[in-house]
Amino acid sequence: MRVYSTIDEANQAVIEKIKNSQPFLLDVVPAKSVIPELNGKVLLHAGPPMKWENMTDPMKGSCVGAVLFEGWAADEAEARKLLEGGEVQFMPCHHVSAVGPMGGITSANMPVLVVENKEHGNRAYCTMNEGIGKVLRFGAYSEEVINRLNWMRDVLGPTLSKVLKMMDGGLNVNVIIAKAITMGDEFHQRNIAASLVFLKEIAPYLTIADLDEKTKHDVMKFLADTDQFFLNIMMASAKAAMDASRTIEYGTIVTAMTRNGHEFGIRVAGLGDQWFTAPVNTPEGLFFTGYTQDDANPDMGTPQSLRHSVLGLWRWSLLLG
Amino acid sequence: MRVYSTIDEANQAVIEKIKNSQPFLLDVVPAKSVIPELNGKVLLHAGPPMKWENMTDPMKGSCVGAVLFEGWAADEAEARKLLEGGEVQFMPCHHVSAVGPMGGITSANMPVLVVENKEHGNRAYCTMNEGIGKVLRFGAYSEEVINRLNWMRDVLGPTLSKVLKMMDGGLNVNVIIAKAITMGDEFHQRNIAASLVFLKEIAPYLTIADLDEKTKHDVMKFLADTDQFFLNIMMASAKAAMDASRTIEYGTIVTAMTRNGHEFGIRVAGLGDQWFTAPVNTPEGLFFTGYTQDDANPDMGTPQSLRHSVLGLWRWSLLLG
């Protein structure tokens, strides 16, 4: 590892690592096939390390859903007993080159996007976007949610895997980002343009993939209807960029900012795997009718402000050449 | 027909007609099947009425291409002889509820988009976008151009017709416009978002259409690669809106502004089919290396400034509810 003579020089190297990132979406695979830590009853979560008893309801709901999805329990009561009994081990997504939206709950058999930063050679992983409404990332775990997760495992994941392998070298994420920036996406709340560009890249290959017509249709329809689909691709891309930048010794730039509903944690480029944590804030928001600020959950989720910082650098590198 | 007591009242009615337009893309059909005037050797063109001898080279080139496409001549020399000999009749697109990009040259067997203004019940037609590079609308007529036109007649047109018929009531164009406005499209030089939204509406149906896989792939690829595809849908939609507004007696609002490379023509809401013409301007533009302002062609093309006026009204009606 190169040693830099000044902190400014090291930080400039961190920034270069971020700017020069070349994320490519290579594949979609079961999480356990690329994250060996996901053997036995292990769940990944957003934010710095935490315990079940410190989780708030949405993250606990996500855990219940993941336990049901994995078949570790037959119903909610059994799932909660298992979780409360300490039989499930928790681990931050960030410890295994992963990120996840909201609760970030990720289990062995969930399909994950595989993004490689070709400039640096490292990879990052993220689950796929489930769409809106009742979804696991917000803590829902009804039959509808589990059925969709099963479909994503059995149909969506393998289909996208097949299509991505038809593309020589995978899908260049920067090209999609550059186009979508000019259409107003900021890659957090707004991914509509990037999701459309992703669909148009996928569609011609999907049309001739060696798959039955119903599978092709269902995947095409899901991608057409899910205008936040690109969010998770962006998250894995940002993670791949930031993990590359974490290799620069002495860099003082923050490379992760993430919450788990209990604590807010950051990591710093030159300080390896160390977390710095503080109690998390509760966002002040707008609420559906009948809900107030008292119902708000302390903040949780993997890089958000960070994603915008990463994007800020990327924007310039992509727009200016 | 209702008679309005003041011009202001009539003009307000014209504006309401434009704002309330509900364009739906219903079908893609051979031009001759909906424009009976296209029997025998007839070509539609952009702008007010004109003669072959007044056409500039790009429009003449388009005519040569159309003659070759229709098989009225075996080669360019024969085609020019036919055209110079007065054996081809010319007619403005605007006389037959049609519009066309650039030269606007439209012949019997070219497929046209069929847009119905459901608020008023009238229909408008426009050829499909050929993509970029060597294309008929700019005056190119090489084998590559004719081959693409043949493919559009034999494959693209019938395929989109089939897909549009799978949609109950066709495709609501306003929904696409509203989404694309928020992504920066202005529907003349920039249709990238609208073309992507169009693709995502089409793709799931195309996937299960009763067609062979190669056809599905080729059409999906063409739509994915053609980011100006929506332009011509917008043109037919604008025409459908403006033709509805032309039914208001005494309205003084301009409802068509169009050039043919020789004259600039306008029509006015309350003045029926009458044209008001003047010599056309030559735009001052940027040029590829080796070309200068001296190479510029006098302006031609069907509603452009107008499309923006229409769009201005539409924007407000779509964005404000």
Interface residues (C-beta under 8 A of the other chain):
Chain A: K179 T182 M183 G184 I192 A193 L196 V197 L199 K200 E201 A203 P204 L206 T207 I208 E213 K214 K216 H217 M220 K221 L223 A224
Chain B: K179 T182 M183 G184 I192 A193 L196 V197 L199 K200 E201 A203 P204 L206 T207 I208 E213 K214 K216 H217 M220 K221 L223 A224
